Amino acid sequence: MHNQKSNTSNYYEYYIMIVGILGQSMHYIQAYKIFSTQSAEDISLPAYLICLFLLINWLIYGVVKKAKALIYAEILGMVGCSAIIIGTYLYN
């Protein structure tokens, strides 16, 4: 019985990691649009600065809790969000 719970927990950990990574892919889609069109006209810089701040805090929480899924997803999100912020500075 305990082994079944352990397997379920492991599968759920992998599932959450995939969900977290997919969720953070939105930043890369937006960054691609900014850099490919060389325009950040409708991008809210304050919103992405807040987003980066929140991602950093979730990363810290993930490190404290030793939650791999959270750590990977937040690092991925921070890179994508940073790309948007850089693109906004370059093209706005």
PyMOL commands that set and color helices and strands:
alter all, ss='L'
color gray80, all
select helices_A, chain A and resi 2-37+45-65+68-91
alter helices_A, ss='H'
color red, helices_A
deselect
rebuild
show_as cartoon
